[in-house]
Amino acid sequence: MNLVSLGYKDWFIQNYNRPGYTIEVGLGTNPIPMNQFYNIYNENIGILVYGLIL
């Protein structure tokens, strides 16, 4: 596989042989404005904590 074309999820799967996921959050175009940070964080804290205990 061409490493230049890999995204983070693909790199993770290839190197760790485990499932990888991309969580899409935020509204608008990238980069997401910093004023959305706390709302995104608060809405997604559950999956962040769950990822730590897996």
Sine and cosine of phi, psi and omega as CSV:
sin_phi,cos_phi,sin_psi,cos_psi,sin_omega,cos_omega
0.00,0.00,0.66,-0.75,0.01,-1.00
-0.96,0.29,0.92,-0.39,-0.07,-1.00
-0.89,0.46,-0.45,0.89,0.00,-1.00
-0.91,0.42,-0.53,0.85,-0.07,-1.00
-1.00,0.02,-0.01,1.00,-0.04,-1.00
-0.98,0.19,0.67,-0.74,0.20,-0.98
-1.00,0.00,0.06,-1.00,-0.03,-1.00
-0.86,0.50,-0.69,0.73,-0.01,-1.00
-0.87,0.50,-0.71,0.71,0.00,-1.00
-0.90,0.44,-0.66,0.75,0.03,-1.00
-0.88,0.48,-0.71,0.70,-0.01,-1.00
-0.87,0.49,-0.74,0.68,0.00,-1.00
-0.87,0.50,-0.72,0.70,-0.03,-1.00
-0.90,0.43,-0.67,0.75,-0.10,-1.00
-1.00,0.09,-0.47,0.88,-0.07,-1.00
-0.92,-0.39,-0.10,1.00,0.03,-1.00
0.77,0.63,0.67,0.74,0.03,-1.00
-0.74,-0.68,0.35,-0.94,0.05,-1.00
-0.89,0.46,0.59,-0.81,0.06,-1.00
-0.80,-0.61,0.52,-0.86,-0.06,-1.00
-0.70,-0.71,0.50,-0.87,0.14,-0.99
-0.90,-0.44,0.84,-0.54,0.03,-1.00
-0.99,-0.15,0.88,-0.47,0.01,-1.00
-1.00,-0.06,0.83,-0.55,0.00,-1.00
-0.68,-0.73,0.26,-0.97,0.07,-1.00
1.00,-0.06,0.28,-0.96,0.01,-1.00
-0.82,-0.57,0.64,-0.77,0.05,-1.00
0.97,-0.23,-0.28,-0.96,-0.02,-1.00
-0.99,-0.13,0.38,-0.92,0.02,-1.00
-0.98,0.21,0.56,-0.83,-0.05,1.00
-0.97,0.26,0.56,-0.83,0.03,-1.00
-0.92,0.39,0.70,-0.71,0.01,-1.00
-0.88,0.48,0.61,-0.79,-0.02,-1.00
-0.88,0.47,-0.40,0.91,0.00,-1.00
-0.94,0.35,-0.14,0.99,0.09,-1.00
-1.00,-0.03,-0.15,0.99,-0.15,-0.99
-0.83,0.55,-0.80,0.60,-0.10,-1.00
-0.91,0.42,-0.61,0.80,0.05,-1.00
-0.91,0.41,-0.72,0.70,0.02,-1.00
-0.88,0.47,-0.71,0.70,0.00,-1.00
-0.86,0.50,-0.76,0.65,-0.03,-1.00
-0.90,0.43,-0.57,0.82,0.01,-1.00
-0.97,0.25,-0.31,0.95,-0.10,-1.00
-0.87,-0.49,0.12,0.99,-0.03,-1.00
-0.85,0.52,-0.57,0.82,0.00,-1.00
-0.86,0.51,-0.71,0.71,-0.02,-1.00
-0.95,0.30,-0.50,0.87,0.06,-1.00
-0.91,0.41,-0.71,0.71,0.02,-1.00
-0.92,0.40,-0.68,0.73,0.01,-1.00
-0.85,0.52,-0.65,0.76,0.03,-1.00
-0.88,0.47,-0.51,0.86,0.02,-1.00
-0.95,0.32,-0.50,0.87,-0.08,-1.00
-1.00,-0.09,-0.07,1.00,0.02,-1.00
-0.94,0.33,0.00,0.00,0.00,0.00
